Amino acid sequence: QLQAYGGGHVQPGGSLTLSCAMSGITLDGHAQAWFRQVPGKEREWVAVLSKSDPSKFYKDSVKGRFTMSRDYTKNAVHLQINNLKPEDTAVYFCAAGRFVGLLENVYEYWGQGTLVTVSS
């Protein structure tokens, strides 16, 4: 079971850390990802962490601003977001699965989503 939290309202240029607690899922045994969705648009991937290595992949529009990491003490993953922009406004979802990929259907487990709103 995945539980995402940490969203909120932030001014442009601000920072936020999203977290996803993962119950019953071993971090090293699964790939993890963050997706986001704006109403009326398709869900898009923003960050992916492979099972082992681990290798990290970021969508071009978030590179340098988003950092995904694992927290083994909490069995969770985090998404540190810096220099937030209005276009980052979306519901952010965490996901996990046995395989790594950029498409939604790769991931078997999903959190419920947490809303990030960026505006002044």
BANUBA-998590 format. One record per residue (C-alpha): y, z, x; residue in three letters. Coordinates in nm, 3 decimals. Layout:
{pt {Y, Z, X}, Ala}
...
***
This chain:
{pt {0.000, 0.000, 0.000}, Gln}
{pt {0.343, -0.095, 0.128}, Leu}
{pt {0.663, 0.089, 0.043}, Gln}
{pt {0.991, -0.069, 0.147}, Ala}
{pt {1.313, 0.129, 0.156}, Tyr}
{pt {1.651, 0.146, 0.325}, Gly}
{pt {1.849, -0.114, 0.138}, Gly}
{pt {2.199, -0.056, 0.017}, Gly}
{pt {2.553, -0.186, 0.004}, His}
{pt {2.712, -0.263, 0.339}, Val}
{pt {3.040, -0.421, 0.440}, Gln}
{pt {3.034, -0.744, 0.643}, Pro}
{pt {2.977, -0.666, 1.009}, Gly}
{pt {2.790, -0.349, 0.929}, Gly}
{pt {2.435, -0.249, 1.012}, Ser}
{pt {2.132, -0.137, 0.820}, Leu}
{pt {1.773, -0.046, 0.897}, Thr}
{pt {1.503, -0.135, 0.650}, Leu}
{pt {1.169, 0.036, 0.672}, Ser}
{pt {0.827, -0.032, 0.530}, Cys}
{pt {0.568, 0.243, 0.522}, Ala}
{pt {0.216, 0.102, 0.532}, Met}
{pt {-0.060, 0.314, 0.387}, Ser}
{pt {-0.416, 0.215, 0.459}, Gly}
{pt {-0.310, -0.065, 0.693}, Ile}
{pt {-0.346, -0.050, 1.069}, Thr}
{pt {-0.043, -0.191, 1.242}, Leu}
{pt {-0.235, -0.353, 1.527}, Asp}
{pt {-0.496, -0.491, 1.293}, Gly}
{pt {-0.250, -0.684, 1.078}, His}
{pt {0.046, -0.912, 1.114}, Ala}
{pt {0.362, -0.792, 0.943}, Gln}
{pt {0.658, -0.980, 0.808}, Ala}
{pt {0.988, -0.944, 0.629}, Trp}
{pt {1.089, -1.192, 0.364}, Phe}
{pt {1.400, -1.204, 0.151}, Arg}
{pt {1.486, -1.359, -0.180}, Gln}
{pt {1.812, -1.443, -0.351}, Val}
{pt {1.797, -1.477, -0.731}, Pro}
{pt {1.725, -1.835, -0.822}, Gly}
{pt {1.598, -1.925, -0.478}, Lys}
{pt {1.261, -1.920, -0.310}, Glu}
{pt {1.151, -1.629, -0.100}, Arg}
{pt {1.204, -1.701, 0.269}, Glu}
{pt {1.066, -1.543, 0.579}, Trp}
{pt {1.309, -1.380, 0.819}, Val}
{pt {1.094, -1.197, 1.075}, Ala}
{pt {0.728, -1.195, 1.168}, Val}
{pt {0.528, -0.975, 1.401}, Leu}
{pt {0.185, -1.091, 1.510}, Ser}
{pt {-0.119, -0.866, 1.523}, Lys}
{pt {-0.160, -0.810, 1.890}, Ser}
{pt {0.072, -0.893, 2.180}, Asp}
{pt {0.273, -0.855, 1.957}, Pro}
{pt {0.481, -1.171, 1.938}, Ser}
{pt {0.796, -1.172, 1.728}, Lys}
{pt {0.941, -1.464, 1.539}, Phe}
{pt {1.282, -1.475, 1.375}, Tyr}
{pt {1.442, -1.725, 1.144}, Lys}
{pt {1.718, -1.910, 1.328}, Asp}
{pt {1.991, -1.776, 1.101}, Ser}
{pt {1.906, -1.415, 1.188}, Val}
{pt {1.824, -1.444, 1.557}, Lys}
{pt {2.024, -1.201, 1.764}, Gly}
{pt {2.108, -0.990, 1.459}, Arg}
{pt {1.769, -0.887, 1.320}, Phe}
{pt {1.513, -0.689, 1.516}, Thr}
{pt {1.168, -0.610, 1.384}, Met}
{pt {0.963, -0.330, 1.532}, Ser}
{pt {0.658, -0.115, 1.474}, Arg}
{pt {0.665, 0.262, 1.442}, Asp}
{pt {0.320, 0.393, 1.520}, Tyr}
{pt {0.419, 0.754, 1.451}, Thr}
{pt {0.503, 0.668, 1.091}, Lys}
{pt {0.265, 0.371, 1.052}, Asn}
{pt {0.563, 0.166, 0.948}, Ala}
{pt {0.765, -0.136, 1.044}, Val}
{pt {1.141, -0.148, 1.065}, His}
{pt {1.395, -0.423, 1.041}, Leu}
{pt {1.718, -0.341, 1.218}, Gln}
{pt {1.996, -0.564, 1.087}, Ile}
{pt {2.326, -0.585, 1.270}, Asn}
{pt {2.643, -0.779, 1.203}, Asn}
{pt {2.553, -0.825, 0.839}, Leu}
{pt {2.695, -1.127, 0.661}, Lys}
{pt {2.745, -1.189, 0.288}, Pro}
{pt {2.472, -1.453, 0.304}, Glu}
{pt {2.226, -1.181, 0.404}, Asp}
{pt {2.255, -1.041, 0.053}, Thr}
{pt {1.905, -1.049, -0.095}, Ala}
{pt {1.605, -0.846, -0.194}, Val}
{pt {1.404, -0.782, 0.120}, Tyr}
{pt {1.027, -0.760, 0.103}, Phe}
{pt {0.782, -0.639, 0.364}, Cys}
{pt {0.437, -0.792, 0.389}, Ala}
{pt {0.119, -0.754, 0.588}, Ala}
{pt {-0.193, -0.958, 0.634}, Gly}
{pt {-0.487, -1.039, 0.853}, Arg}
{pt {-0.322, -1.358, 0.975}, Phe}
{pt {0.026, -1.439, 1.096}, Val}
{pt {0.231, -1.713, 0.937}, Gly}
{pt {0.562, -1.810, 0.784}, Leu}
{pt {0.444, -1.870, 0.429}, Leu}
{pt {0.415, -1.613, 0.155}, Glu}
{pt {0.054, -1.691, 0.076}, Asn}
{pt {-0.055, -1.587, 0.426}, Val}
{pt {0.007, -1.222, 0.345}, Tyr}
{pt {-0.222, -1.016, 0.123}, Glu}
{pt {-0.011, -0.702, 0.098}, Tyr}
{pt {0.346, -0.672, -0.027}, Trp}
{pt {0.604, -0.404, -0.073}, Gly}
{pt {0.817, -0.384, -0.384}, Gln}
{pt {1.141, -0.502, -0.225}, Gly}
{pt {1.465, -0.332, -0.138}, Thr}
{pt {1.807, -0.473, -0.221}, Leu}
{pt {2.065, -0.538, 0.049}, Val}
{pt {2.415, -0.623, -0.069}, Thr}
{pt {2.678, -0.729, 0.182}, Val}
{pt {3.032, -0.742, 0.051}, Ser}
{pt {3.373, -0.597, 0.109}, Ser}
***
